[in-house]
Amino acid sequence: MPLLELKNLSVNYGAIQAVRDLSLTVEQGEIVTLIGANGAGKTTTLRAISRMLKAKSGQIIFDGHDLSRVTADKVVSYGIAQSPEGRQVLARQSIADNLELGAYIRKDTAGIHSDVQRMYERFPRLGERRSQLAGTLSGGEQQMLAIARALMSRPKLLLLDEPSLGLAPIIVLEIFKIIKELNAQGVTILLVEQNAKLAMQTSHRTYVMEAGQVTFSGLSSELVGDERVLHAYLGG
């Protein structure tokens, strides 16, 4: 059984159907990437999985549970966490406060403290600046904080939305190195990323979206040079 399965998922923004009859799976231990042109429905799909958007129809099956009608906070308790597009750190709170807030569903104080220390070890820059306000961090540091904050809920599935957005190339490579390391340590990841080549080099499987639908999918290693990927990515 897949860890995550979307069955004929459709999501509307008002009268606009942003996602249409989308089906995909994510297996335990995978990195799966969604790529496509702007407006293809990638972020909408992630927001529907995390229940920040209601699905019009279809099913979201996660770890054997149908999440189609549960609330966003319940989704976190089932084991899904999201690092959103644009990072959305709490700018006027410290790094330490942001991390602790990422564990809001947990009651194990000692475990939370231990995980905060683990995040400082995993992301040394955050440890060095733990008392600094999140809004004063660089874009790369904010992205690291957004990922670390999501990990504080100890998710079974991490949703990453555009982790390279607005970052310098050298920082992008550092972020993707972290993504690979997290996966090697057992974190399952569903990745939305505009840098299609880097996303496919990092992931196990790829789904290509156009106009709210998956048009084709396959092993990332086999799709890297596929002309259909370029066509979909450019939207032409």
NORDA-V922218 format. One record per residue. SS is DSSP state (H for helix, E for strand, L for the rest). PSI is psi in radians with two decimals (999 if undefined). Layout:
SS|PSI + SS|PSI
//
This chain:
L|2.27 + L|2.68 + L|-0.73 + E|2.35 + E|2.17 + E|2.25 + E|1.93 + E|0.81 + E|2.27 + E|2.39 + E|2.33 + E|2.54 + E|1.72 + L|-2.15 + L|-0.09 + E|2.23 + E|1.81 + E|-0.53 + E|2.33 + E|2.01 + E|0.83 + E|2.30 + E|2.34 + E|2.89 + E|2.67 + E|2.12 + L|2.68 + L|2.27 + L|-0.02 + L|2.78 + E|2.08 + E|2.35 + E|2.51 + E|2.17 + E|2.81 + L|3.00 + L|2.87 + L|2.37 + L|0.11 + L|-0.32 + L|0.20 + H|-0.92 + H|-0.67 + H|-0.70 + H|-0.81 + H|-0.74 + H|-0.53 + H|-0.70 + H|-0.75 + L|0.02 + L|0.37 + L|-0.30 + L|2.47 + L|2.43 + L|2.47 + L|-0.70 + E|2.96 + E|-3.12 + E|2.59 + E|1.82 + E|2.09 + E|2.12 + L|0.67 + L|-0.02 + E|2.42 + E|1.96 + L|0.13 + L|-0.45 + L|0.20 + L|2.83 + L|2.87 + H|-0.69 + H|-0.55 + H|-0.61 + H|-0.74 + H|-0.73 + H|-0.46 + H|-0.35 + L|0.44 + E|2.29 + E|2.60 + E|2.35 + E|1.88 + L|2.84 + L|2.38 + L|0.07 + L|-0.90 + L|0.78 + L|2.79 + L|1.73 + L|-0.59 + L|0.13 + L|2.70 + E|2.91 + H|-0.82 + H|-0.74 + H|-0.72 + H|-0.74 + H|-0.78 + H|-0.63 + H|-0.46 + L|-0.31 + L|0.45 + L|-0.43 + L|-0.18 + L|2.66 + L|-0.08 + L|1.55 + H|-0.77 + H|-0.71 + H|-0.67 + H|-0.81 + H|-0.73 + H|-0.71 + H|-0.62 + H|-0.79 + H|-0.64 + H|-0.65 + H|-0.65 + H|-0.58 + H|-0.67 + H|-0.61 + L|1.40 + H|-0.58 + H|-0.61 + H|-0.68 + H|-0.66 + H|-0.41 + L|0.43 + L|-0.48 + L|-0.05 + L|2.52 + E|2.36 + H|-0.57 + H|-0.26 + H|0.01 + L|2.78 + L|2.92 + H|-0.73 + H|-0.71 + H|-0.67 + H|-0.64 + H|-0.73 + H|-0.71 + H|-0.71 + H|-0.71 + H|-0.79 + H|-0.72 + H|-0.74 + H|-0.64 + H|-0.34 + L|-0.32 + L|0.06 + L|1.01 + L|2.65 + L|-0.47 + E|2.21 + E|2.14 + E|2.11 + E|2.08 + E|1.88 + L|1.00 + L|-0.32 + L|-0.03 + L|2.13 + L|0.19 + L|2.63 + L|2.60 + H|-0.70 + H|-0.57 + H|-0.63 + H|-0.80 + H|-0.64 + H|-0.73 + H|-0.74 + H|-0.50 + H|-0.72 + H|-0.73 + H|-0.77 + H|-0.71 + H|-0.74 + H|-0.76 + H|-0.70 + H|-0.45 + L|0.09 + L|0.07 + L|2.20 + E|2.38 + E|2.33 + E|2.07 + E|2.22 + E|2.24 + L|2.29 + L|-0.49 + L|1.49 + H|-0.76 + H|-0.81 + H|-0.68 + H|-0.75 + H|-0.55 + H|-0.40 + H|-0.50 + L|2.88 + L|-0.77 + E|2.72 + E|2.39 + E|2.28 + E|2.19 + E|2.44 + E|2.23 + L|0.77 + L|0.08 + E|2.64 + E|2.11 + E|-0.54 + E|2.90 + E|2.93 + E|-3.04 + E|2.34 + H|-0.69 + H|-0.46 + H|-0.30 + H|-0.18 + L|-0.73 + L|0.22 + L|2.19 + H|-0.45 + H|-0.55 + H|-0.81 + H|-0.74 + H|-0.82 + H|-0.69 + H|-0.68 + H|-0.20 + L|0.41 + L|999
//
